[in-house]
Amino acid sequence: MKRKLSAFQEDIPPYSGPKAARDSYADLKQLSAIPGHIYTCPELQILPSQRRFSKVPWLVPMLELLSPMSIGHLKEWGLSTVFVLAKNYNKMVHVWESVTAMTELWHPQTNTFVFPGFEATILLEELEVMLGLPCYQRGEELTISYMVEQIKSWSILVYITTRKTDLYSMTSDMHVHLLPIAQWITSQCKRKTKNYAAIAKAAAICICGIILFLKSDGAISFGNLSIIDSISEGMNIGQAVLGFLYAGLTSAALGGPFYGSVIALELWMGMHIQFRSAGDLTMECKTMLNHPLAYVGGRLHMSTRAWCKTAQVKGIRAWREYLRNLTVAKLDMRPRFVHGRIIHLPQRTGLTLRLLGNEALVSYNPDRCYLQCGAARTVVPILSHFPPIQERKRGDAQDERNMRSAVVHWEGCAMSVVQAEVEEDDDVIREYIEALKEIQPVARTN
């Protein structure tokens, strides 16, 4: 998995300038004008009652059998928060109405949520802190997890078991099935084997598969299996997790299935939109008791002693009304847990950052989300000439060049420290909001 970047600047096609970006994406559309976008299909129910997000009966019993040694490995690999979320997964209640209404505001060309006066997105730095994952820092591009070669699932799973019957049951087509892996873990734990590292690797596949990378019922792709496997080697998986979630939001926004970490999305919504810390309260916030924040809020400076900003918002119609009229004042742009953190930004127009993973290269546009990054709104940036989501073909020479190019852009990215307060100019804001109307959805009632 370790790689050298010494030749990464060779054979990289030069950026062809702002004109190419304008020509390539001159058709940047209003949200409500994108063909197939669910914003225009209020009757389409794409998220509620999806089996892939239902309770997982085998998950908690399997985790309770893990020895302290195996759990120690998971903690060493930076999966403490993911482990806690997995242990409490069956207790969580997903508010699909809010998730659906939020997805309706996702712009597939910008990979941002479009609100009346601003854009917002899930930042890489936010995701890493919320999920307790190792944080990327510029200069550590060697640790970004991805593969350019073809992935052979058995070469990864053989570290867990060499029995062909087990390997056949764990894999099919291009997917890895989590239940047979959990059954193997249960068998190993009940027999009290001392294969702690292998058990921990298998457990990491299960908990990351459920919390971070679930795409189909109880299964993950070979590409994401490789990402999970790299965690034990000290690789950074935050970009792969966020890129997979972005792709899932785009799929859902265009009427397809939602996939990716719905828990990460709900944590982000909880911190920015739904809850606000209120440490002087004597009673717990009941609305939050089954929310993912109830289990990981400590690291985010949020406890169940909070008040719910959206307590009166119930049902899909109410959530649509609330989110489509959301003002800057109602969205906590810079929650306390990001104060003072370094945000990575594109160096300049055209040098768009792209999230690296084994499934796709996904455009990452934090520079569109000024207020989240601790800056004042100025202009609406033009898009890069790169596609928002570029499916990968591992083992292909062009794919390898694309990955090298993406890494170089991270090597040269800009950095900004998030400030608690931002001063804005009213005249500039008005110009910005007027320009933003070109991609805002046309207002309508449901």
C-alpha positions in Angstrom: 0.0 0.0 0.0 3.0 2.4 0.6 3.9 4.3 -2.5 6.4 6.8 -3.8 5.3 10.1 -5.4 8.7 11.1 -6.9 7.4 10.7 -10.4 3.9 12.0 -9.8 4.5 15.3 -11.7 5.3 13.5 -14.9 2.8 13.0 -17.6 0.2 15.2 -15.9 -1.8 17.2 -18.4 -1.6 20.9 -17.6 -4.7 22.8 -16.5 -6.2 24.3 -19.6 -7.4 27.5 -17.9 -10.6 29.1 -16.7 -11.9 29.2 -20.3 -11.9 25.4 -20.5 -13.8 25.3 -17.2 -16.4 27.7 -18.4 -16.7 25.8 -21.7 -17.0 22.4 -20.0 -19.5 23.5 -17.4 -21.2 26.4 -19.1 -24.4 24.4 -18.6 -24.2 24.7 -14.8 -27.9 24.4 -14.0 -30.4 25.6 -11.5 -31.0 22.8 -9.0 -34.6 22.5 -10.1 -33.6 22.3 -13.8 -31.4 19.3 -13.5 -33.0 16.4 -15.3 -34.2 13.7 -12.9 -33.4 15.7 -9.8 -35.6 14.7 -6.8 -36.2 18.4 -6.0 -38.8 18.3 -8.8 -40.3 15.0 -7.7 -41.7 15.5 -4.2 -43.7 12.3 -4.4 -40.6 10.2 -4.9 -39.7 8.2 -1.8 -36.1 7.2 -2.2 -34.8 7.0 1.4 -37.3 5.8 4.0 -37.6 2.1 4.8 -34.5 1.1 2.9 -33.4 -2.3 4.1 -29.7 -1.5 4.0 -30.2 0.9 6.9 -32.3 -1.3 9.0 -31.2 -3.0 12.2 -28.3 -5.5 11.9 -29.1 -8.3 14.4 -25.7 -10.0 14.2 -23.6 -6.8 14.7 -23.8 -6.1 18.5 -23.6 -9.8 19.6 -20.4 -10.2 17.5 -18.8 -7.0 18.9 -19.6 -8.1 22.5 -17.5 -11.2 22.0 -14.3 -9.3 20.9 -11.4 -9.6 23.3 -9.7 -6.6 24.8 -6.7 -7.4 22.6 -8.7 -7.2 19.4 -10.5 -4.0 20.6 -7.1 -2.6 21.3 -6.1 -3.1 17.7 -9.2 -1.3 16.5 -8.4 1.7 18.8 -4.8 1.7 17.6 -6.0 2.0 14.0 -8.2 5.0 14.8 -11.5 3.2 14.8 -12.6 3.9 18.4 -15.5 6.2 17.4 -16.6 3.8 14.5 -16.6 1.0 17.1 -18.8 3.0 19.5 -21.2 3.9 16.7 -21.4 0.2 15.6 -22.1 -1.0 19.1 -25.0 1.5 19.3 -26.1 1.2 15.7 -29.3 -0.7 16.5 -30.4 1.9 19.0 -30.2 4.8 16.5 -33.3 6.3 14.8 -32.8 7.8 11.4 -35.0 10.8 10.6 -35.5 10.1 7.0 -37.7 13.1 6.4 -34.8 15.4 7.2 -32.3 13.4 5.3 -34.6 13.4 2.2 -35.2 17.1 2.4 -31.5 17.7 2.7 -30.7 15.5 -0.2 -33.1 17.5 -2.3 -30.8 20.5 -1.9 -27.7 18.6 -3.1 -26.3 19.9 -6.3 -24.6 17.1 -8.4 -22.4 19.5 -10.3 -21.0 21.4 -7.3 -21.2 18.6 -4.6 -22.7 21.2 -2.2 -26.0 21.9 -0.5 -27.5 25.0 -2.1 -29.4 27.3 0.3 -31.0 30.7 -0.4 -27.9 32.8 0.6 -25.0 30.4 0.7 -23.6 26.9 -0.1 -22.5 24.3 2.5 -21.0 20.9 2.3 -19.5 18.2 4.6 -15.9 19.2 4.9 -13.1 16.6 5.0 -11.9 18.0 8.3 -15.4 17.9 9.8 -15.9 14.3 8.8 -12.6 13.2 10.2 -13.3 14.7 13.6 -17.0 13.5 13.7 -16.0 9.9 13.0 -12.7 10.0 15.0 -10.6 9.1 11.9 -7.0 10.1 11.5 -6.8 13.6 10.1 -5.1 14.4 6.8 -2.4 17.0 6.9 -0.7 18.5 3.8 2.6 16.7 3.2 1.1 13.3 4.2 -0.1 12.4 0.7 1.8 9.1 1.0 -0.8 8.0 3.6 -4.0 8.7 1.5 -5.6 5.3 0.9 -6.3 4.2 -2.7 -5.1 1.6 -5.1 -4.2 1.9 -8.8 -3.9 -1.9 -9.3 -6.7 -4.4 -9.7 -8.0 -5.5 -6.3 -8.1 -9.2 -5.5 -10.4 -9.7 -2.5 -9.1 -13.1 -1.6 -5.5 -11.7 -1.2 -7.0 -9.5 1.5 -9.3 -11.9 3.1 -6.7 -14.7 3.2 -5.1 -12.9 6.2 -8.3 -13.7 8.0 -8.9 -17.3 6.8 -7.4 -19.6 4.2 -10.3 -22.0 4.0 -11.8 -21.8 0.6 -15.3 -22.6 1.8 -15.0 -19.4 4.0 -13.7 -17.3 1.2 -16.4 -18.5 -1.2 -19.1 -17.6 1.3 -17.6 -14.2 2.0 -17.4 -13.1 -1.6 -19.5 -13.0 -4.8 -19.2 -11.1 -8.0 -17.6 -7.8 -6.9 -18.9 -7.7 -3.3 -17.8 -8.9 0.1 -20.6 -10.1 2.4 -20.4 -9.0 6.0 -22.5 -11.7 7.7 -20.2 -14.6 6.9 -17.2 -12.5 8.2 -19.2 -11.8 11.4 -19.9 -15.5 11.7 -16.2 -16.3 11.3 -15.4 -13.8 14.1 -18.0 -15.3 16.4 -16.6 -18.8 15.8 -13.0 -17.6 16.5 -14.1 -15.8 19.7 -16.1 -18.7 21.1 -13.2 -21.0 20.5 -11.0 -18.5 22.3 -8.3 -18.5 19.6 -5.5 -16.0 20.1 -5.6 -14.7 16.5 -6.3 -11.2 17.8 -5.0 -9.2 14.9 -6.9 -11.2 12.3 -10.1 -11.0 14.3 -9.6 -7.2 14.6 -9.1 -6.9 10.9 -12.3 -8.9 10.3 -14.2 -6.7 12.8 -12.9 -3.6 11.1 -14.4 -4.8 7.8 -17.7 -5.3 9.5 -18.0 -2.1 11.5 -16.5 0.1 8.7 -18.8 -1.7 6.2 -21.9 -0.8 8.3 -20.9 2.7 9.4 -18.9 4.0 6.5 -19.2 2.1 3.3 -22.5 0.3 3.1 -23.9 0.3 -0.5 -26.0 -2.8 -0.8 -27.7 -5.0 1.7 -25.0 -6.4 4.1 -22.2 -6.1 1.5 -19.4 -3.8 0.5 -17.4 -3.5 -2.8 -13.9 -4.9 -3.3 -12.6 -1.3 -3.7 -13.9 -0.3 -0.2 -12.6 -3.6 1.2 -9.1 -2.5 0.2 -9.7 0.9 1.8 -10.7 -0.7 5.1 -7.8 -3.2 4.9 -5.3 -0.3 4.6 -6.3 1.2 8.0 -4.1 -1.3 9.8 -1.2 -0.1 7.8 -1.7 3.5 9.0 -3.4 4.8 5.8 -5.8 7.7 5.9 -9.3 6.8 4.7 -11.2 10.1 5.3 -11.1 11.0 1.6 -12.5 7.7 0.5 -15.3 7.9 3.1 -16.3 11.4 2.1 -16.1 10.8 -1.6 -18.3 7.7 -1.2 -20.8 9.7 0.7 -20.8 12.5 -1.9 -21.4 9.9 -4.6 -24.3 8.4 -2.6 -25.8 11.9 -2.2 -25.6 12.5 -6.0 -27.1 9.1 -6.7 -30.0 9.8 -4.3 -30.4 13.4 -5.6 -30.9 12.0 -9.2 -33.5 9.4 -8.1 -31.1 6.5 -7.4 -30.4 4.7 -4.2 -28.7 6.4 -1.3 -25.4 4.9 -0.1 -22.5 5.9 2.1 -22.4 7.0 5.7 -25.8 8.2 6.6 -24.5 8.5 10.1 -21.9 11.0 9.0 -24.6 13.0 7.3 -26.8 13.0 10.3 -23.9 14.0 12.6 -23.2 16.9 10.3 -26.8 18.0 10.2 -27.1 17.6 14.0 -24.1 19.9 14.6 -24.9 22.5 12.0 -28.7 22.6 11.9 -30.6 20.6 14.5 -29.0 21.0 17.9 -27.2 23.7 19.9 -25.3 23.1 23.1 -26.9 24.3 26.3 -24.9 23.1 29.2 -27.0 24.9 31.8 -30.0 22.7 31.1 -31.0 20.3 33.9 -32.8 17.9 31.6 -31.5 16.0 28.6 -32.7 16.7 25.1 -35.1 13.8 24.4 -34.9 14.5 20.7 -31.2 13.7 20.7 -31.3 10.5 22.8 -31.4 8.2 19.7 -29.4 10.5 17.5 -25.8 9.5 16.6 -24.6 12.6 18.4 -25.8 11.0 21.7 -22.9 8.5 21.3 -20.1 10.6 20.0 -21.0 14.1 21.0 -18.3 14.5 23.6 -15.5 14.9 21.1 -17.6 17.5 19.3 -18.3 19.5 22.5 -21.9 18.5 22.3 -23.8 16.4 25.0 -27.4 15.4 25.3 -27.8 18.5 27.4 -28.7 20.5 24.3 -31.7 22.1 22.9 -33.2 21.2 19.6 -33.5 24.0 17.1 -35.9 22.0 14.9 -38.1 20.5 17.6 -41.2 21.7 15.9 -40.2 20.5 12.4 -41.9 17.2 11.8 -42.7 15.5 8.5 -41.3 15.9 5.0 -43.3 19.0 4.1 -42.1 20.8 7.3 -38.5 19.8 6.7 -38.6 21.0 3.1 -40.1 24.4 4.2 -37.5 24.7 6.9 -34.4 23.8 4.8 -35.4 25.7 1.7 -35.7 28.9 3.7 -32.7 28.3 5.9 -30.8 31.5 6.7 -27.2 32.0 7.7 -28.3 32.8 11.2 -30.1 29.4 11.6 -27.1 27.3 10.4 -24.2 27.0 12.8 -21.5 27.6 10.2 -18.6 27.0 12.5 -19.4 24.7 15.4 -17.0 24.8 18.3 -15.3 21.6 17.3 -13.8 23.2 14.1 -12.6 26.4 15.8 -8.9 26.8 15.1 -8.7 23.8 12.8 -6.9 24.0 9.5 -9.1 23.7 6.4 -7.5 22.5 3.1 -8.6 24.5 0.1 -7.7 24.6 -3.7 -4.7 26.7 -4.4 -6.4 28.7 -7.1 -9.2 28.4 -9.6 -8.8 25.3 -11.8 -6.7 23.4 -9.3 -9.7 21.7 -7.9 -9.1 19.2 -5.1 -10.5 15.8 -5.7 -11.3 13.2 -3.1 -9.3 10.0 -3.7 -10.8 6.6 -3.3 -11.0 3.2 -5.0 -14.5 3.8 -6.5 -14.1 7.3 -8.0 -12.4 10.6 -8.0 -14.9 13.1 -6.6 -14.7 16.9 -6.9 -14.2 18.6 -3.5 -15.2 22.3 -3.4 -14.7 23.7 0.1 -13.9 27.1 -1.5 -17.6 27.5 -2.4 -18.5 27.3 1.3 -16.9 30.5 2.5 -18.6 30.8 5.9 -17.8 27.2 6.9 -14.2 27.8 6.2 -14.1 31.0 8.2 -14.1 33.5 5.3 -16.5 36.1 4.0 -18.7 35.4 1.0 -17.3 37.1 -2.1 -17.9 35.5 -5.5 -19.5 32.3 -6.6 -16.6 30.3 -7.9 -16.7 28.8 -11.4 -16.4 25.0 -11.7 -13.3 23.1 -12.6 -13.1 21.3 -16.0 -13.0 18.0 -14.0 -16.3 16.1 -13.8 -17.9 16.1 -10.4 -17.6 12.3 -10.1 -15.2 10.4 -12.3 -15.5 6.7 -12.1 -12.2 4.9 -11.8 -10.8 2.0 -13.9 -8.2 0.5 -11.7 -5.3 -1.0 -13.6 -5.6 1.6 -16.4 -2.7 3.8 -17.3 -4.9 6.9 -17.7 -6.5 6.2 -14.3 -3.1 6.1 -12.7 -2.2 9.5 -14.3 -5.5 10.9 -13.0 -4.7 9.8 -9.5 -1.2 11.2 -9.6 -2.6 14.6 -10.8 -5.1 14.6 -7.9 -2.4 13.9 -5.4 -0.2 16.7 -6.8 -3.1 19.2 -6.2 -3.3 18.1 -2.6 0.4 18.5 -2.2 0.1 22.2 -3.3 -3.2 23.0 -1.7 -3.8 26.2 0.3 -4.7 26.1 4.0 -6.9 28.3 6.2 -7.5 28.4 9.9 -11.2 28.5 10.9 -12.1 31.7 12.9 -15.0 31.8 15.3 -16.3 35.1 13.8 -16.4 36.4 10.3 -17.0 40.0 9.2 -18.9 40.5 5.9 -19.6 43.5 3.6 -23.4 44.0 2.9 -22.9 45.1 -0.7 -20.6 42.2 -1.5 -23.1 39.8 0.1 -25.9 41.2 -2.1 -23.8 40.6 -5.2 -22.9 37.1 -4.1 -26.6 36.2 -3.4 -27.6 37.6 -6.8 -25.0 35.4 -8.5 -26.0 32.4 -6.5 -29.5 32.5 -7.9 -28.1 31.0 -11.1 -27.9 27.6 -9.4 -30.6 28.0 -6.7 -33.8 26.0 -7.2 -36.8 27.8 -8.4 -39.0 28.3 -5.4 -42.2 26.3 -5.3 -44.6 24.8 -2.7 -45.5 21.2 -2.2 
